[in-house]
Amino acid sequence: MTEYQKEIMRFDKIRRIEHWLLFISFTTLAITGLVQKYPNNAVSLGVVTLLGGVQIVRIIHRISAVMFVLEAIFHFAYMGYQLYVQRKKATMIPGVKDVVDAVQATSHNLGLRKDGPKMGRYNFAEKAEYLAVIWGLVMMGLTGLMLWNPIFTTKILPGQFIPAAKVAHGLEAVLAVLAILLWHFYHVHIKRWNWSMVKGTLTREEMEEEHGLELEEIEKSEVAVPISPVVLSKRKKIFYPIAAILTIVLASGLYAFVTFEETAITTIPPLEEQGTIFVPQTPTPLPTKAPTATPGPQTELPAGPLTWETGIGAMFEQRCGSCHGAMGGLSVKSYETLMKGGKSGAVITAGDAANSPALLKLADGKHPGQFEPDELEKIIEWINAGATK
């Protein structure tokens, strides 16, 4: 093994387990979330079908969200232990040097600088990505809990916050997925395959390129002064109760939020009882048929001879009155105005229904106002009988 192939330990088992839990929960959240944001996409429909329906997708999404938050709670508790009890440096916090490193790295990549910067345990890109994860946790966590408990949310905030939370939740998810695919995946798996979260180590060559400053510190073999057992014990006695209380409070709060309000998962009846919950929108075929008037109740005519006053007038008023008060000069408001006709002349030929213009107009079935078949028979009978008043 050459000097450059020498393996240098970077991450212990706890950090590697954390990473894999984060990977599993984030990936599951991304898949189950995006198929709900874009439900009409062919890939989304395939994934939803494969997973057993949108109800199962929602359940998996929420389980992954809980897993993500629990992992975050553990992360901050473990970080607190390292910072307070073990007194390790907060190497993930960005500083002025990271700004300088970013400028120097950009200059080096553009060919304006011969050598790149020497960076510490975490370089500026990794720190930016870590802060992005923290931001995503806060944004996605808050909006996700608002959507999980919309009724409770609207008791505190205006109702407009629910659709706003939905938009923010979806767009932040898209941003997070793009950041992982375009930024993280390139630096960790394309630029050079990084095994540190699998084996826990990097080669000396990789350390020299990505973490040159940390490599120098390691090779100086500066042995840290061990912490006194008395001091260590004292710190643990202070840290453990506080960490335990905060962890219980956060975990209890999470449990309360995810069980406080019944959501669509439990309130929508099962599929076999409810029917199809989600049907993809389909385009309306063109050309569309013009809407037709909904038939109204039929006019009951009294027994005896058919006249205008015994029901024929009411029939015309019901079917034609809404239009024929002015249209074409024809009015059906009275017997006299109907028999007078419109601008084109008479519309009723007494004694001859077959040649009455009004009946000819209705024969093609395209006139907006249409009589029911039995009503039309009564009108024809009335006209043939002389169209009396």
C-alpha atoms as one frame of an Amber mdcrd trajectory, in Angstrom:
protein
   0.000   0.000   0.000   1.388   3.355  -1.027   1.308   6.413   1.202  -1.531
   7.852  -0.860  -3.612   4.677  -0.393  -3.336   4.828   3.378  -6.789   4.818
   4.999  -7.590   7.573   7.483 -10.613   7.264   9.789 -13.192  10.043   9.511
 -16.554   8.797  10.804 -17.393   6.407  13.633 -20.260   3.893  13.539 -22.766
   6.278  15.117 -22.240   8.919  12.426 -22.500   6.286   9.683 -25.742   4.876
  11.118 -27.092   8.439  11.330 -26.268   8.987   7.680 -28.024   5.810   6.557
 -31.129   6.642   8.584 -31.112  10.100   7.007 -30.650   8.587   3.544 -33.533
   6.122   3.975 -35.976   8.628   5.473 -35.136  11.437   3.023 -35.328   9.200
  -0.045 -38.652   7.730   1.057 -40.027  11.203   1.794 -38.883  12.458  -1.603
 -40.470   9.590  -3.540 -43.775   9.479  -1.648 -43.998  13.279  -1.555 -43.277
  14.044  -5.200 -45.781  11.461  -6.489 -48.442  13.325  -4.498 -47.289  16.732
  -5.746 -47.374  15.557  -9.379 -50.199  12.959  -9.309 -50.931  13.014 -13.063
 -47.385  12.113 -14.078 -47.048   8.604 -15.540 -44.184   7.757 -13.158 -46.234
   8.971 -10.181 -49.205   6.837 -11.189 -46.924   3.828 -11.533 -45.317   4.359
  -8.117 -48.686   4.877  -6.407 -50.027   1.695  -7.997 -46.889  -0.241  -7.054
 -47.124   0.867  -3.415 -50.789  -0.098  -3.152 -52.642   3.189  -3.574 -52.480
   6.777  -2.399 -53.583   5.886   1.143 -50.541   3.636   1.597 -48.314   6.319
   0.043 -49.561   8.862   2.594 -48.954   6.483   5.500 -45.408   5.703   4.312
 -44.737   9.430   3.873 -45.785  10.193   7.430 -43.834   7.293   8.921 -40.717
   8.511   7.099 -41.331  12.045   8.380 -41.461  10.796  11.972 -38.282   8.796
  11.388 -36.565  11.897   9.964 -37.498  14.052  12.967 -36.488  11.384  15.503
 -33.110  11.067  13.778 -32.741  14.860  14.001 -33.501  14.793  17.743 -30.819
  12.130  18.257 -28.367  14.094  16.100 -28.671  17.231  18.210 -28.454  15.248
  21.450 -25.284  13.490  20.286 -23.860  16.769  19.000 -24.506  18.328  22.407
 -22.626  15.469  24.068 -19.609  15.955  21.832 -19.549  19.717  22.241 -20.203
  19.929  25.997 -18.928  16.687  27.504 -16.071  15.857  25.140 -15.318  19.499
  24.308 -14.850  18.786  20.593 -14.658  21.655  18.124 -17.809  22.757  16.305
 -16.212  21.951  12.972 -19.491  22.219  11.009 -20.086  25.887  11.864 -19.101
  28.158   8.929 -16.728  31.063   9.418 -14.695  33.679   7.566 -12.200  31.048
   6.386 -14.985  29.256   4.515 -15.715  32.398   2.511 -12.016  32.694   1.673
 -11.892  28.976   0.763 -14.895  29.357  -1.536 -13.259  32.266  -3.383  -9.932
  30.436  -3.676 -11.603  27.211  -4.829 -13.556  29.089  -7.502 -10.384  30.827
  -8.689  -8.571  27.490  -8.807 -11.382  25.852 -10.817 -11.306  28.740 -13.300
  -7.561  28.428 -13.714  -6.841  31.745 -12.017  -5.042  30.151  -9.082  -2.503
  27.342  -9.158  -3.412  25.608  -5.902  -6.733  25.123  -4.223  -7.326  26.007
  -0.571  -6.442  23.701   2.305  -9.680  22.919   4.082 -10.455  21.507   7.503
 -12.572  18.576   8.638 -15.573  19.945   6.731 -15.106  22.169   3.691 -17.300
  25.143   2.806 -19.494  23.094   0.457 -20.212  20.472   3.105 -21.035  23.156
   5.665 -23.436  24.835   3.248 -25.114  21.488   2.610 -25.415  20.810   6.336
 -27.094  24.187   6.904 -29.426  23.406   4.001 -30.457  20.184   5.743 -31.165
  22.132   8.954 -33.215  24.690   7.011 -35.101  21.896   5.246 -35.810  20.208
   8.578 -37.338  23.396   9.999 -39.287  24.378   6.871 -40.530  20.891   5.968
 -41.225  20.045   9.600 -43.342  23.113  10.306 -45.311  23.041   7.054 -45.707
  19.275   7.253 -47.176  19.436  10.764 -49.500  22.250   9.634 -50.791  20.071
   6.806 -51.026  17.088   9.172 -53.177  19.131  11.595 -55.030  21.691   9.454
 -57.949  22.177  11.849 -55.672  22.871  14.820 -53.509  25.138  12.663 -56.480
  27.295  11.641 -57.343  27.814  15.313 -54.037  29.653  15.670 -53.344  31.036
  12.189 -55.589  32.316   9.363 -56.920  29.664   6.998 -54.747  30.993   4.159
 -51.734  29.449   5.890 -52.862  25.931   4.928 -52.604  26.355   1.116 -49.489
  28.491   1.662 -47.950  25.658   3.701 -48.822  23.197   0.960 -47.072  25.298
  -1.689 -44.009  25.882   0.510 -43.827  22.199   1.479 -43.947  21.053  -2.142
 -41.494  23.600  -3.537 -39.002  23.050  -0.714 -39.191  19.317  -1.444 -38.365
  19.917  -5.118 -35.483  22.209  -4.112 -34.109  19.628  -1.659 -34.243  16.789
  -4.187 -32.544  18.904  -6.859 -29.832  19.915  -4.372 -29.130  16.272  -3.540
 -29.089  15.144  -7.167 -27.133  18.058  -8.626 -24.845  19.016  -5.736 -24.396
  16.221  -3.231 -24.505  13.351  -5.735 -21.906  15.017  -7.965 -19.412  15.757
  -5.191 -19.809  12.398  -3.427 -20.449   9.919  -6.236 -19.434  11.403  -9.608
 -16.460  13.668  -8.987 -14.981  10.869  -6.870 -16.750   8.008  -5.167 -16.661
   8.691  -1.455 -16.698   5.597   0.774 -16.426   7.420   4.106 -20.082   6.836
   5.043 -19.738   3.132   4.234 -16.259   2.234   5.529 -15.727   5.298   7.692
 -12.387   6.120   6.031 -10.842   8.126   3.213  -7.483   7.606   1.528  -4.654
  10.021   2.176  -4.917  11.258  -1.417  -8.607  12.105  -0.942  -7.882  13.780
   2.395  -5.110  15.876   0.835  -7.471  17.173  -1.851 -10.633  17.731   0.179
  -9.380  18.180   3.758  -5.728  19.166   3.517  -5.744  21.227   6.702  -7.219
  18.380   8.739  -4.651  15.977   7.245  -1.821  18.216   8.411  -3.267  18.258
  11.925  -3.578  14.463  11.940  -0.034  13.928  10.677   1.389  16.238  13.336
   0.238  13.532  15.745  -0.668  16.044  18.362  -2.136  14.003  21.205  -5.014
  15.751  22.891  -4.800  16.100  26.642  -7.223  13.538  28.123 -10.140  14.894
  30.132  -9.939  14.261  33.854 -12.384  11.501  34.946 -13.696  13.812  37.657
 -14.391  16.637  35.185 -15.885  14.175  32.687 -18.200  12.735  35.323 -19.287
  16.208  36.430 -20.120  17.217  32.866 -22.115  14.025  32.296 -24.149  14.601
  35.446 -25.127  18.010  34.097 -25.609  16.970  30.477 -27.575  13.712  30.819
 -30.581  15.101  32.777 -30.894  18.142  30.516 -30.542  16.038  27.351 -33.050
  13.487  28.671 -35.643  16.153  29.527 -35.269  17.929  26.168 -35.426  14.631
  24.281 -38.580  13.555  26.134 -40.212  16.944  25.556 -39.392  16.936  21.828
 -40.414  13.308  21.342 -43.640  13.867  23.300 -44.390  16.978  21.262 -43.854
  15.027  18.056 -46.149  12.249  19.284 -48.806  14.788  20.241 -48.713  16.436
  16.821 -48.937  13.200  14.856 -51.819  11.829  16.942 -53.679  15.033  17.858
 -55.941  15.263  14.838 -57.561  12.692  12.601 -56.398  13.184   9.045 -57.398
  11.923   5.635 -55.731   8.611   6.423 -58.349   7.670   9.017 -61.391   9.742
   8.096 -61.715   8.643   4.462 -63.507   5.274   4.304 -61.561   2.343   2.846
 -61.322   2.150  -0.921 -63.874  -0.643  -1.301 -66.465   1.459   0.537 -65.615
   4.892  -0.786 -64.830   4.136  -4.397 -61.972   5.735  -6.277 -60.373   8.461
  -4.141 -58.272   9.995  -6.883 -59.072  10.002 -10.591 -56.547  11.696 -12.909
 -57.998  14.660 -14.758 -58.671  13.989 -18.425 -59.090  16.647 -21.113 -62.610
  17.400 -22.287 -63.093  16.041 -25.838 -63.681  18.692 -28.489 -65.928  19.853
 -29.964 -68.242  19.904 -26.987 -72.000  19.773 -27.341 -73.856  22.952 -26.482
 -75.869  22.654 -23.276 -79.581  22.160 -23.625 -82.314  23.430 -21.401 -83.330
  21.116 -18.579 -86.964  20.027 -19.034 -89.234  21.666 -16.486 -92.379  20.252
 -14.948 -95.144  19.562 -17.415 -98.248  21.750 -17.315-101.352  19.849 -16.267
-104.343  20.704 -18.517-107.910  20.440 -17.217-110.384  18.093 -18.866-112.510
  19.540 -21.662-111.835  21.546 -24.837-108.316  22.883 -25.279-108.176  26.684
 -25.171-105.597  29.336 -24.467-107.118  30.068 -21.089-107.481  26.449 -19.975
-103.763  25.714 -20.129-102.305  26.321 -23.581-101.289  29.873 -22.586 -99.589
  28.635 -19.419 -97.712  26.063 -21.506 -96.369  28.719 -23.882 -95.467  30.993
 -20.947 -93.524  28.212 -19.221 -91.563  27.007 -22.233 -91.157  30.193 -24.281
 -91.846  33.125 -21.931 -88.256  33.620 -20.808 -87.185  34.569 -24.340 -90.245
  35.568 -26.273 -91.147  38.855 -24.764 -89.017  40.807 -27.190 -86.935  38.389
 -29.299 -87.894  38.742 -32.940 -90.820  40.935 -31.906 -92.755  37.825 -30.863
 -94.386  37.715 -27.445 -96.259  34.829 -25.813 -97.440  36.917 -22.871-101.008
  36.908 -24.162-103.232  35.205 -26.704-103.407  38.383 -28.780 -99.634  38.889
 -29.018 -99.074  35.246 -29.964-101.674  35.301 -32.723-100.316  38.649 -33.939
 -96.933  37.032 -34.476 -93.538  38.652 -34.773 -91.545  40.660 -37.290 -91.700
  37.767 -39.734 -95.465  37.523 -39.527 -97.938  35.144 -37.911 -96.575  32.027
 -36.236 -99.893  30.235 -35.654-102.202  29.273 -38.533-105.522  28.445 -36.890
-106.891  25.102 -38.067-103.619  24.092 -39.743-100.865  23.002 -37.347 -98.779
  21.430 -40.102 -98.271  24.832 -41.746 -97.940  26.921 -38.599 -94.415  28.523
 -38.569 -94.109  27.988 -34.804 -94.538  24.215 -35.213 -92.157  24.119 -38.172
 -89.544  25.932 -36.060 -89.840  23.357 -33.314 -89.774  20.365 -35.669 -85.951
  20.344 -36.209 -85.278  19.993 -32.458 -82.631  22.759 -32.469 -84.775  25.528
 -31.009 -83.634  26.401 -27.449 -87.110  26.094 -25.969 -88.637  22.655 -26.548
 -91.991  21.242 -25.509 -92.354  17.768 -24.115 -93.851  15.287 -26.660 -97.270
  15.152 -24.951 -97.332  18.961 -24.676 -96.603  19.280 -28.374 -99.492  16.928
 -29.126-101.843  19.184 -27.097-100.666  22.302 -28.997-101.156  20.612 -32.360
-104.625  19.512 -31.270-105.398  23.073 -30.078-104.238  24.662 -33.387-106.112
  22.138 -35.528-109.230  22.793 -33.430-109.037  26.495 -34.358-106.585  27.869
 -31.774-109.381  29.348 -29.666-108.908  31.684 -26.748
